[in-house]
């Protein structure tokens, strides 16, 4: 069951990851809501990728790193689709 606390943590990690991914990908930023969405979707992608590699996630720092890498992958794919 999702608690209020876990939802708040998810939103905070998503916002940080989306912001970092925007910086890494030389973006102009997406605003708070956009960063959260990019970060949360990135967390799903990062969790899947790291899971397939057998790397366990957990803890704030690892979660932020995984979500950021997933968000970078997401932004890279979006960039490829926009160019096509």
C-alpha positions as CSV (number, residue, x, y, z in Angstrom):
1,X,0.0,0.0,0.0
2,X,1.2,3.5,-0.9
3,X,1.5,5.8,2.1
4,X,1.6,9.5,2.1
5,X,5.2,9.4,3.2
6,X,6.2,7.1,0.3
7,X,4.4,9.3,-2.1
8,X,6.2,12.4,-0.9
9,X,9.6,10.5,-1.1
10,X,8.7,9.5,-4.7
11,X,7.9,13.0,-5.6
12,X,11.1,14.4,-4.1
13,X,13.3,11.8,-5.7
14,X,11.4,12.4,-9.0
15,X,11.9,16.1,-8.8
16,X,15.7,15.8,-8.1
17,X,16.2,13.1,-10.7
18,X,14.3,15.1,-13.4
19,X,16.3,18.3,-12.6
20,X,19.6,16.4,-12.7
21,X,18.7,14.7,-16.0
22,X,17.7,18.1,-17.5
23,X,21.2,19.4,-16.5
24,X,23.0,16.3,-17.9
25,X,21.1,16.4,-21.2
26,X,21.7,20.1,-21.6
27,X,18.0,20.9,-21.2
28,X,16.5,24.1,-20.1
29,X,14.5,22.4,-17.4
30,X,10.9,21.4,-17.4
31,X,9.5,23.1,-14.4
32,X,8.7,21.4,-11.1
33,X,5.8,19.3,-12.4
34,X,7.7,18.3,-15.6
35,X,10.8,17.4,-13.6
36,X,8.7,15.2,-11.3
37,X,7.1,13.4,-14.2
38,X,10.4,12.9,-16.0
39,X,12.0,11.7,-12.7
40,X,9.3,9.3,-11.8
41,X,9.2,7.8,-15.2
42,X,13.0,7.7,-15.1
43,X,12.8,5.9,-11.8
44,X,10.7,3.2,-13.4
45,X,13.1,2.9,-16.3
46,X,16.1,2.9,-14.0
47,X,14.6,0.3,-11.7
48,X,13.9,-1.9,-14.7
49,X,17.4,-1.5,-16.2
50,X,19.2,-2.0,-12.9
51,X,17.0,-5.0,-12.1
52,X,17.9,-6.6,-15.4
53,X,21.6,-6.0,-14.6
54,X,21.1,-7.6,-11.1
55,X,21.9,-4.3,-9.3
56,X,19.8,-3.7,-6.2
57,X,18.4,-0.2,-5.6
58,X,17.7,1.2,-2.2
59,X,18.5,4.2,-0.1
60,X,18.2,7.8,-1.1
61,X,21.4,8.1,-3.0
62,X,21.0,4.9,-5.0
63,X,17.4,5.7,-5.8
64,X,18.3,9.2,-7.0
65,X,21.2,7.8,-9.2
66,X,18.9,5.1,-10.7
67,X,16.1,7.6,-11.3
68,X,18.5,10.1,-12.8
69,X,20.0,7.5,-15.2
70,X,16.6,6.3,-16.2
71,X,15.4,9.9,-16.8
72,X,18.5,10.5,-19.0
73,X,17.6,7.4,-21.0
74,X,14.1,8.7,-21.3
75,X,15.2,12.2,-22.4
76,X,17.7,10.6,-24.9
77,X,14.9,8.5,-26.4
78,X,12.5,11.6,-26.6
79,X,15.3,13.5,-28.3
80,X,15.7,10.7,-30.9
81,X,11.9,10.7,-31.6
82,X,11.8,14.4,-32.0
83,X,14.6,14.4,-34.6
84,X,12.8,11.7,-36.6
